[in-house]
Amino acid sequence: MFALENFSSFRNNKTILNSISFELKTGSISVLLGKNGAGKSSLALSLMGHPAYNTSGRAYLFGVNLLELPIHERSKIGFFLSFQAPYEIPGVKTITFLYEMCRAHGQLYDSIEQFQEVVRKYIRLLKLQESLLHRELNVGFSGGEKKQFELLQLFLLKPAFVILDEPDSGLDVDKIQILCDALITLRQENPNIIILLITHYQKLLENIVPDKVFVMEQGKIILSGNYEIAEEIFQQGYDNV
């Protein structure tokens, strides 16, 4: 289980998130909605430990307070954040990055060949070009390829708790379907995974019906409930719900 207790975040002496509390059950998929600037991405970055944010309160992942850990330890215990705009890292070959990422998280393989075969399995699932593995990390990738590559990392690491920050932004209809299929497969492979989706679009939720919906405004959770809340927002807008 993941639980936030009176979680607040501050940037440049300004309160960005104010006393947020909620729980996400093991094996659940939840959605965080809100207007632009509501604080959704700030929540994700604050939990991961972005140095621009100072935090208070508690953020428990299976009883461990993430806020007491450095960033790399938060990742090692199973917290994964997919960026809204993944960074380009010139000079680092993609396949090398993936291999070292897995090694750092204790994902060891008997041989490079075994590792490459696992990577190819998920490359095929995500309908990515294998040639991407031999290019520099995210350099020259399209927006869709960058988002799919985030999912590839997710499949390799098999984390316990995942925040996907607008994984569907910039994707066409076909790519959104690939994303939905990938998330379904991910849950089949790891039924206990906790997923929190940040999105602005209904298309993703037509195939991935969430267990819980949270609505954020001005750094606070103002509403929570089932999928019906999301349907009302997409049909009527935030101001009419």
BAFI-3210 file (N, C-alpha, C; in Angstrom, 3 decimals, decimal comma, padded with zeros to 6 digits):
// residues 241
n [1|2|3|4|5|6|7|8|9|10|11|12|13|14|15|16|17|18|19|20|21|22|23|24|25|26|27|28|29|30|31|32|33|34|35|36|37|38|39|40|41|42|43|44|45|46|47|48|49|50|51|52|53|54|55|56|57|58|59|60|61|62|63|64|65|66|67|68|69|70|71|72|73|74|75|76|77|78|79|80|81|82|83|84|85|86|87|88|89|90|91|92|93|94|95|96|97|98|99|100|101|102|103|104|105|106|107|108|109|110|111|112|113|114|115|116|117|118|119|120|121|122|123|124|125|126|127|128|129|130|131|132|133|134|135|136|137|138|139|140|141|142|143|144|145|146|147|148|149|150|151|152|153|154|155|156|157|158|159|160|161|162|163|164|165|166|167|168|169|170|171|172|173|174|175|176|177|178|179|180|181|182|183|184|185|186|187|188|189|190|191|192|193|194|195|196|197|198|199|200|201|202|203|204|205|206|207|208|209|210|211|212|213|214|215|216|217|218|219|220|221|222|223|224|225|226|227|228|229|230|231|232|233|234|235|236|237|238|239|240|241]
n.u [000,833|000,373|000,681|-000,156|000,394|-000,635|000,905|003,020|004,425|007,042|008,291|010,739|010,098|007,367|004,182|003,340|002,000|-000,520|-000,936|-001,766|-003,515|-003,966|-004,749|-003,460|-004,343|-002,752|-002,219|-003,944|-005,233|-005,100|-006,272|-005,148|-006,525|-006,887|-006,799|-004,434|-001,511|-002,437|-000,950|-000,227|002,007|003,954|003,451|004,246|007,007|007,922|007,553|009,398|011,698|012,807|015,240|014,421|012,253|011,049|009,869|007,252|005,621|004,447|005,201|004,359|005,515|004,661|005,134|007,563|008,957|009,195|010,205|012,333|014,422|017,203|017,123|017,943|017,581|014,850|014,038|015,177|013,715|011,395|009,907|008,768|008,965|007,546|008,483|006,887|008,052|010,522|014,079|016,781|019,865|022,805|025,559|025,271|024,642|021,595|021,025|023,094|022,509|020,095|020,982|022,805|021,042|019,354|021,213|021,902|019,613|019,558|018,765|019,939|021,603|022,417|023,934|024,919|023,518|021,215|020,022|019,592|017,693|015,484|014,992|014,354|011,957|010,159|010,465|009,222|006,625|005,942|006,082|008,307|011,182|013,979|016,390|016,576|017,820|020,503|021,096|021,756|020,634|017,328|017,842|016,907|014,649|011,188|008,285|006,418|008,022|009,742|007,962|007,143|009,562|009,942|008,045|009,247|011,433|009,988|008,843|011,173|012,241|010,209|008,708|007,199|005,484|004,123|004,186|002,755|003,246|001,258|001,329|000,102|000,149|000,575|000,441|-000,748|-003,845|-003,318|-000,929|-001,805|-003,422|-001,472|-000,180|-002,254|-002,610|-000,100|-000,135|-002,137|-000,907|001,251|-000,004|-000,983|001,387|002,372|000,395|000,221|001,105|001,066|-000,487|-000,457|-001,999|-001,509|-003,389|-004,942|-006,781|-009,586|-009,461|-007,481|-008,559|-010,738|-010,069|-008,558|-009,908|-010,082|-009,601|-009,860|-010,417|-008,876|-009,144|-007,392|-006,791|-005,289|-003,132|-004,304|-006,233|-009,383|-011,545|-012,636|-013,245|-015,108|-014,909|-016,946|-016,694|-014,585|-015,774|-017,805|-016,295|-014,902|-017,049|-018,394|-016,574|-014,268|-015,311|-017,979|-018,503]
n.v [-001,192|002,289|005,362|008,694|011,169|014,086|015,544|017,991|020,388|022,570|025,328|027,638|029,093|029,085|027,647|024,738|022,288|021,304|019,814|017,081|014,043|010,652|007,235|004,484|001,395|-001,828|-003,312|-001,666|000,737|004,110|007,469|010,753|013,829|017,196|020,754|022,509|023,434|022,762|021,256|018,637|017,426|018,482|017,105|014,513|014,920|015,895|013,702|011,948|013,226|015,563|018,099|020,775|021,023|021,253|019,204|018,117|016,079|012,698|009,881|006,891|003,851|000,696|000,758|002,098|005,268|007,315|009,898|010,030|008,972|009,058|009,958|007,798|005,594|005,596|004,822|002,256|000,806|000,474|002,584|004,239|006,776|008,034|010,386|013,450|014,874|013,338|013,319|014,109|012,461|012,961|011,039|008,743|005,457|003,861|001,079|000,484|002,161|000,969|-001,550|-000,941|000,365|-001,720|-003,374|-001,700|-001,845|-004,376|-006,255|-008,837|-010,611|-013,686|-013,430|-011,065|-011,591|-012,865|-010,737|-008,953|-010,386|-010,320|-007,584|-007,266|-008,657|-006,925|-004,693|-005,571|-005,878|-003,216|-002,195|-000,819|000,357|-001,697|-000,555|001,749|001,090|001,307|003,892|007,253|008,074|008,822|010,819|012,469|010,921|010,529|012,189|010,238|007,928|008,467|008,354|005,688|004,452|005,036|003,299|000,890|000,854|000,617|-001,961|-003,490|-002,928|-003,568|-002,275|-001,500|000,621|003,028|006,125|007,621|010,260|011,994|010,015|009,706|012,045|013,778|011,484|009,545|007,940|005,215|004,835|005,367|003,171|001,173|001,916|001,460|-001,330|-002,136|-001,381|-003,053|-005,550|-005,188|-005,144|-007,717|-009,182|-008,321|-008,377|-007,030|-004,456|-000,919|001,717|005,078|007,286|010,256|012,383|014,145|013,296|011,479|009,229|007,358|006,320|004,965|002,396|001,628|001,378|003,148|002,322|004,279|007,801|010,924|014,407|017,337|020,647|023,759|022,755|020,999|018,066|017,982|016,442|013,075|009,744|007,310|006,103|007,540|010,202|011,091|010,738|012,664|015,009|014,989|015,287|017,611|019,468|020,918|022,998|022,519|020,322]
n.w [000,000|-000,653|001,013|001,637|004,056|005,363|003,489|002,244|-000,013|-001,004|-002,869|-003,663|-001,354|-001,482|-000,994|-002,609|-002,620|-000,403|002,560|001,789|001,831|001,200|000,237|-001,626|-002,717|-002,688|-005,831|-007,172|-009,580|-010,112|-010,811|-011,321|-011,662|-012,924|-013,483|-015,626|-013,900|-011,419|-009,676|-010,084|-011,468|-009,832|-007,484|-008,222|-008,812|-006,377|-004,689|-005,779|-005,092|-006,187|-006,311|-006,321|-004,727|-001,385|001,236|003,508|006,018|005,456|003,375|002,718|001,472|001,467|004,245|004,486|004,778|002,144|002,075|003,754|002,438|000,102|-003,428|-005,147|-003,505|-003,098|-005,592|-005,679|-003,794|-005,092|-006,294|-009,102|-011,492|-014,349|-016,629|-017,647|-019,699|-020,976|-020,481|-022,740|-023,199|-024,340|-025,638|-024,147|-024,713|-025,487|-024,941|-023,211|-021,062|-020,184|-019,373|-017,269|-015,591|-014,800|-013,488|-011,325|-009,874|-008,949|-010,796|-012,220|-014,841|-016,516|-018,778|-021,337|-023,635|-022,710|-021,336|-023,478|-024,944|-023,249|-023,296|-026,024|-026,102|-024,821|-026,396|-028,728|-027,761|-027,214|-029,685|-030,679|-032,508|-032,870|-033,439|-031,940|-029,588|-030,000|-030,276|-028,989|-025,706|-025,763|-027,581|-030,438|-030,493|-031,217|-029,756|-029,042|-029,053|-026,950|-024,777|-024,965|-024,500|-021,823|-020,773|-021,462|-019,695|-017,365|-017,579|-017,429|-014,887|-013,085|-010,887|-007,625|-007,184|-009,261|-010,902|-013,597|-015,517|-017,457|-019,656|-022,067|-023,497|-026,514|-028,038|-030,793|-031,846|-032,319|-030,873|-028,305|-027,897|-027,871|-025,527|-023,648|-023,951|-023,084|-020,375|-019,428|-019,808|-018,095|-015,564|-015,542|-015,424|-013,005|-010,562|-008,141|-008,425|-007,918|-009,466|-010,454|-012,479|-014,267|-016,118|-018,908|-020,627|-021,912|-023,482|-022,744|-020,396|-021,235|-021,790|-019,630|-016,842|-013,910|-010,406|-008,538|-008,435|-008,264|-007,764|-008,276|-007,122|-006,993|-005,480|-003,683|-002,801|-003,900|-004,437|-004,523|-005,686|-007,591|-011,048|-012,211|-011,539|-013,140|-015,663|-015,570|-015,416|-017,886|-019,575|-018,736|-017,801|-015,393|-013,804|-013,534|-012,028]
ca.u [000,000|001,029|-000,140|000,315|-000,172|-000,346|002,059|003,098|005,632|007,340|009,298|011,049|009,351|005,935|003,511|002,838|001,048|-000,920|-001,523|-002,462|-003,578|-004,781|-004,156|-003,604|-004,254|-001,935|-002,912|-004,937|-004,849|-005,823|-006,055|-005,100|-006,983|-006,832|-006,440|-003,020|-001,063|-003,087|000,048|-000,122|003,405|004,719|003,298|005,098|008,416|008,209|007,670|010,642|012,806|013,416|015,896|013,785|011,137|011,177|008,627|006,960|004,615|004,938|004,793|004,723|005,393|004,784|005,655|008,813|008,714|010,041|010,802|013,554|015,405|017,686|016,383|018,264|016,999|013,410|013,915|015,550|012,681|010,258|009,144|009,127|008,290|007,676|008,451|006,021|008,938|011,775|015,295|017,739|021,196|023,785|026,769|024,935|023,908|020,354|021,120|024,007|021,728|019,145|021,719|023,314|019,865|018,920|022,248|021,809|018,418|019,654|018,243|021,146|021,381|023,535|024,759|024,401|022,561|019,958|019,460|019,112|016,483|014,395|014,709|013,670|010,577|009,336|010,526|008,162|005,339|005,692|006,166|009,422|012,225|015,149|017,517|016,641|018,709|021,891|021,216|021,942|019,428|016,250|018,270|016,263|013,428|009,938|007,602|005,830|009,091|010,219|006,978|007,205|010,806|009,676|007,348|010,238|012,131|009,022|008,754|012,430|012,480|009,112|008,582|006,000|004,618|004,425|003,447|002,920|002,850|000,749|001,961|-000,637|000,236|001,300|000,316|-001,905|-004,791|-002,657|000,049|-002,562|-003,844|-000,271|-000,012|-003,288|-002,280|001,091|-000,525|-002,875|000,103|002,019|-000,786|-001,044|002,682|002,564|-000,932|000,302|001,631|000,222|-000,287|-001,152|-001,951|-001,850|-003,798|-005,967|-007,567|-010,504|-009,185|-006,720|-009,396|-011,768|-009,575|-007,982|-010,869|-009,401|-010,300|-010,061|-010,136|-008,617|-009,137|-006,544|-006,941|-004,459|-002,279|-005,076|-007,203|-010,689|-012,610|-012,184|-014,354|-014,919|-014,720|-018,015|-016,196|-013,827|-016,716|-018,477|-015,325|-014,650|-018,259|-018,895|-015,505|-014,001|-016,104|-019,379|-018,590]
ca.v [000,000|003,589|006,291|010,048|011,715|015,519|015,807|019,333|020,628|023,995|025,696|029,074|029,620|029,119|026,362|024,200|021,251|021,654|018,817|016,062|012,711|009,637|005,903|003,685|000,004|-002,741|-003,850|-000,720|001,751|005,336|008,575|012,097|014,813|018,583|021,735|022,847|024,230|022,344|020,667|017,198|017,079|018,837|015,991|013,417|015,290|016,015|012,352|011,349|013,880|016,610|019,048|022,091|020,996|020,823|018,518|017,748|015,028|011,332|009,201|005,509|002,775|-000,550|001,035|002,867|006,669|007,713|011,207|009,869|008,292|009,770|009,617|006,474|004,578|005,565|003,999|000,871|000,086|000,174|003,740|004,582|007,936|008,264|011,832|014,047|015,217|012,634|014,048|013,567|012,358|012,667|010,324|007,503|004,546|003,434|-000,281|000,542|002,746|-000,028|-002,611|-000,408|000,630|-002,989|-003,785|-000,853|-002,238|-005,787|-007,110|-009,409|-011,590|-014,611|-012,996|-009,933|-012,131|-013,074|-009,410|-008,418|-011,098|-009,767|-006,250|-007,436|-009,084|-005,756|-003,851|-006,056|-005,574|-001,782|-001,839|000,097|-000,099|-002,175|000,340|002,764|000,629|001,610|005,343|007,944|007,992|009,758|011,840|012,277|010,131|011,281|012,265|008,936|006,980|008,759|007,839|004,223|004,034|005,063|002,047|-000,186|000,854|000,135|-003,418|-004,108|-002,752|-004,202|-001,600|-001,732|001,805|003,750|007,316|007,916|011,660|012,238|009,104|009,729|013,344|013,753|010,196|009,381|006,908|003,903|004,786|005,276|001,776|000,435|002,242|000,743|-002,757|-002,329|-001,291|-004,279|-006,607|-004,902|-005,583|-009,183|-009,694|-007,944|-008,002|-006,207|-003,131|000,249|002,668|006,366|007,933|011,667|012,542|015,129|012,765|010,388|008,054|006,378|005,720|004,126|001,021|001,389|001,967|003,229|001,974|005,501|009,050|012,075|015,678|018,299|022,065|024,644|022,013|020,211|017,110|018,562|015,483|011,716|008,820|006,299|006,570|008,448|011,575|011,382|010,870|013,962|016,061|014,983|015,715|018,921|020,366|020,955|023,992|022,108|019,070]
ca.w [000,000|-000,613|001,787|001,917|005,288|005,555|002,634|001,683|-000,799|-001,088|-003,857|-003,578|-000,202|-001,793|-000,812|-003,872|-002,238|000,959|003,470|001,019|002,425|000,534|000,187|-002,841|-002,314|-003,477|-006,990|-007,687|-010,549|-009,783|-011,742|-010,744|-012,625|-012,478|-014,498|-015,701|-012,767|-010,171|-008,777|-010,317|-011,725|-008,627|-006,556|-008,686|-008,665|-004,947|-004,131|-006,238|-004,406|-007,002|-005,388|-006,311|-003,786|000,006|001,587|004,889|006,109|005,284|002,137|003,030|000,502|002,230|005,578|004,450|004,440|001,021|002,282|004,537|001,596|-001,083|-004,646|-005,686|-002,630|-003,384|-006,795|-005,398|-003,044|-005,953|-006,764|-010,480|-012,053|-015,780|-016,787|-018,648|-020,816|-020,696|-020,832|-023,688|-022,595|-025,390|-025,254|-023,440|-025,589|-024,839|-024,419|-022,057|-019,968|-019,682|-018,678|-016,000|-014,767|-014,214|-012,531|-010,138|-009,131|-008,578|-011,855|-012,795|-015,897|-016,692|-019,902|-022,099|-024,589|-021,994|-021,108|-024,746|-025,332|-022,440|-023,840|-027,314|-025,823|-024,523|-027,592|-029,623|-027,134|-027,309|-031,103|-030,891|-033,412|-032,124|-033,712|-030,881|-028,522|-030,342|-030,390|-027,721|-024,888|-026,071|-028,542|-031,728|-030,384|-031,296|-028,470|-028,757|-028,740|-025,596|-023,833|-025,017|-023,872|-020,383|-020,469|-021,538|-018,409|-016,378|-017,705|-017,008|-013,451|-012,339|-009,590|-006,829|-007,234|-010,491|-011,306|-015,018|-015,674|-018,804|-020,607|-023,328|-024,164|-027,772|-028,717|-031,662|-031,405|-032,325|-029,781|-027,056|-027,768|-027,447|-024,107|-022,884|-023,974|-022,252|-018,969|-019,121|-019,680|-016,881|-014,415|-015,586|-014,985|-011,606|-010,061|-006,931|-008,718|-007,657|-010,564|-010,404|-013,789|-014,404|-017,519|-019,250|-021,734|-021,607|-024,312|-021,971|-019,364|-021,843|-021,740|-018,303|-015,905|-012,608|-009,166|-007,765|-009,132|-007,400|-008,483|-007,573|-007,455|-006,184|-004,566|-002,724|-003,328|-003,585|-004,720|-004,830|-005,855|-008,627|-012,418|-012,602|-011,399|-014,354|-016,775|-015,446|-015,743|-019,312|-020,282|-018,315|-017,378|-013,958|-013,075|-013,423|-011,275]
c.u [000,874|000,111|000,566|-000,388|000,297|000,881|001,965|004,421|005,793|008,433|009,483|010,190|007,857|005,350|002,901|001,758|000,753|-001,654|-002,373|-002,394|-004,468|-004,031|-004,429|-003,370|-003,340|-002,766|-003,912|-004,344|-005,734|-005,445|-006,090|-005,433|-006,862|-006,448|-004,919|-002,642|-001,669|-002,103|000,298|001,331|004,287|004,617|004,228|006,570|008,817|008,397|008,961|011,860|013,513|013,982|015,273|012,676|011,589|009,834|008,490|005,834|005,249|004,375|005,251|004,483|005,703|005,518|006,938|008,504|009,691|010,806|012,079|014,692|015,922|017,003|016,666|017,706|015,488|013,155|014,174|014,484|011,392|009,412|009,664|008,299|008,592|007,478|007,466|006,831|010,302|012,991|016,097|019,124|022,195|024,992|026,526|024,109|022,724|020,473|022,046|023,288|020,793|019,852|022,211|022,170|019,414|019,927|022,146|020,620|018,409|019,072|019,445|020,803|022,628|024,481|024,119|023,318|021,199|019,250|018,860|017,831|015,278|013,993|013,939|012,212|009,676|009,380|009,401|006,784|004,959|005,765|007,184|010,399|013,454|016,364|017,657|017,637|020,156|022,107|021,446|020,595|018,460|016,618|017,676|015,031|012,227|009,302|007,003|006,868|009,637|009,261|006,991|008,475|010,702|008,982|008,301|011,024|011,246|008,920|010,025|012,618|011,431|008,947|007,272|004,986|005,058|003,554|003,779|002,362|002,536|001,419|001,313|-000,523|001,086|001,205|-000,904|-002,750|-004,120|-001,685|-000,651|-003,043|-002,673|-000,021|-001,000|-002,983|-001,081|000,736|-001,318|-001,901|000,915|001,289|-000,933|000,258|002,933|001,243|-000,905|000,790|000,592|000,532|-001,113|-000,922|-002,317|-002,193|-004,800|-007,004|-008,404|-010,124|-008,464|-007,628|-010,559|-011,370|-009,010|-008,897|-010,257|-010,281|-010,670|-009,690|-009,956|-008,579|-008,373|-006,834|-006,133|-003,714|-003,001|-005,921|-008,582|-011,830|-011,984|-013,396|-014,058|-014,860|-015,793|-017,588|-015,442|-014,760|-017,411|-017,551|-015,091|-015,849|-018,615|-017,817|-015,394|-014,938|-017,544|-019,563|-018,635]
c.v [001,250|004,563|007,625|010,556|013,155|015,952|017,211|019,491|022,121|024,229|027,204|029,755|029,769|027,729|025,922|023,149|021,415|020,508|017,780|014,720|011,820|008,319|005,258|002,233|-000,797|-003,332|-002,913|000,161|002,969|006,434|009,887|013,094|016,216|019,499|021,898|023,752|023,841|021,748|019,196|016,761|017,422|017,743|014,851|013,723|015,399|014,644|011,667|011,990|014,930|017,696|020,435|022,185|020,584|020,258|018,329|016,737|013,671|010,751|007,757|004,578|001,480|-000,323|001,825|004,292|007,110|008,997|011,150|009,264|009,217|009,238|008,190|005,358|004,489|004,686|002,528|000,105|-000,074|001,337|004,151|005,776|008,039|009,751|012,273|014,399|014,581|013,386|013,324|013,573|011,973|011,912|009,018|006,622|003,950|002,042|-000,338|001,111|001,711|-001,109|-002,127|-000,071|-000,640|-003,483|-003,009|-001,224|-003,736|-006,744|-007,677|-010,507|-012,457|-014,176|-011,773|-010,408|-012,353|-011,741|-008,841|-009,096|-010,604|-008,391|-006,368|-007,853|-007,869|-004,727|-004,250|-005,716|-004,107|-001,263|-000,719|-000,497|-000,512|-001,277|001,444|002,384|001,037|003,093|005,957|008,096|009,152|010,816|011,532|011,399|011,052|011,324|010,938|007,904|007,207|008,185|006,306|003,697|004,085|003,768|000,857|-000,281|000,274|-001,384|-004,103|-004,036|-003,443|-003,577|-001,924|-000,600|002,679|004,995|007,583|009,313|011,944|011,329|009,135|011,050|013,232|012,453|010,192|008,199|005,538|003,763|004,716|003,849|000,905|000,673|001,472|-000,751|-003,050|-002,295|-002,526|-005,438|-006,429|-005,389|-007,104|-009,799|-009,402|-007,455|-007,085|-004,783|-002,054|001,280|003,925|007,067|009,406|011,895|013,674|014,548|011,558|009,105|006,969|005,618|004,911|002,652|000,649|002,061|001,970|002,779|003,227|006,706|010,152|013,326|016,695|019,715|022,883|023,883|021,198|019,178|017,600|017,575|014,124|010,805|007,813|006,940|007,556|009,906|011,988|011,582|012,230|015,104|016,141|015,481|017,169|019,934|020,419|021,899|023,568|020,798|019,372]
c.w [000,000|000,106|001,958|003,164|005,466|004,745|002,044|000,950|-001,027|-002,133|-003,828|-002,516|-000,471|-001,623|-002,137|-003,620|-000,758|001,651|002,729|001,740|001,567|000,555|-001,168|-002,468|-003,239|-004,618|-007,624|-008,782|-010,316|-010,767|-010,977|-011,853|-012,038|-013,615|-014,548|-014,530|-011,434|-009,181|-009,004|-010,544|-010,535|-007,575|-006,939|-008,441|-007,194|-004,306|-004,557|-005,593|-005,240|-006,087|-005,354|-005,266|-002,393|000,445|003,089|004,887|005,918|003,980|002,258|001,843|001,228|003,548|005,637|004,009|003,347|001,307|003,104|003,723|000,503|-002,333|-005,105|-004,816|-002,813|-004,614|-006,487|-004,632|-003,846|-006,408|-008,139|-010,926|-013,533|-016,036|-017,868|-019,896|-020,544|-021,241|-021,912|-023,043|-023,692|-024,826|-024,521|-024,368|-024,827|-024,220|-023,207|-020,843|-019,352|-018,870|-017,317|-015,049|-014,058|-013,175|-011,226|-009,266|-008,795|-009,587|-012,625|-013,796|-016,061|-017,806|-020,543|-023,063|-023,941|-021,748|-022,394|-025,214|-024,540|-022,975|-025,148|-027,132|-025,600|-025,648|-028,559|-029,067|-027,343|-028,743|-031,354|-031,897|-032,596|-032,332|-032,666|-029,802|-028,761|-030,610|-029,017|-027,014|-025,155|-027,115|-029,921|-031,688|-030,601|-029,910|-028,061|-028,376|-027,338|-024,549|-023,807|-024,366|-022,345|-019,956|-020,528|-020,233|-017,306|-016,403|-017,188|-015,492|-012,587|-010,943|-008,886|-006,971|-008,395|-010,606|-012,772|-015,260|-017,143|-019,838|-021,989|-024,074|-025,419|-028,536|-029,632|-031,173|-031,326|-031,161|-028,418|-026,832|-027,334|-025,958|-023,250|-022,811|-023,074|-020,766|-018,535|-018,920|-018,403|-015,636|-014,378|-015,069|-013,505|-011,018|-008,841|-007,185|-008,426|-008,734|-010,318|-011,736|-013,663|-015,867|-017,659|-020,204|-021,321|-022,333|-023,543|-021,011|-019,929|-021,805|-020,372|-017,285|-014,503|-011,448|-008,380|-008,620|-008,099|-008,272|-007,642|-008,061|-006,464|-005,085|-003,514|-003,467|-002,917|-003,761|-004,986|-004,918|-006,943|-010,016|-012,858|-012,491|-012,657|-015,545|-016,748|-015,831|-017,240|-020,115|-019,989|-017,968|-015,863|-013,191|-012,853|-012,648|-009,784]
res [m|f|a|l|e|n|f|s|s|f|r|n|n|k|t|i|l|n|s|i|s|f|e|l|k|t|g|s|i|s|v|l|l|g|k|n|g|a|g|k|s|s|l|a|l|s|l|m|g|h|p|a|y|n|t|s|g|r|a|y|l|f|g|v|n|l|l|e|l|p|i|h|e|r|s|k|i|g|f|f|l|s|f|q|a|p|y|e|i|p|g|v|k|t|i|t|f|l|y|e|m|c|r|a|h|g|q|l|y|d|s|i|e|q|f|q|e|v|v|r|k|y|i|r|l|l|k|l|q|e|s|l|l|h|r|e|l|n|v|g|f|s|g|g|e|k|k|q|f|e|l|l|q|l|f|l|l|k|p|a|f|v|i|l|d|e|p|d|s|g|l|d|v|d|k|i|q|i|l|c|d|a|l|i|t|l|r|q|e|n|p|n|i|i|i|l|l|i|t|h|y|q|k|l|l|e|n|i|v|p|d|k|v|f|v|m|e|q|g|k|i|i|l|s|g|n|y|e|i|a|e|e|i|f|q|q|g|y|d|n|v]
***
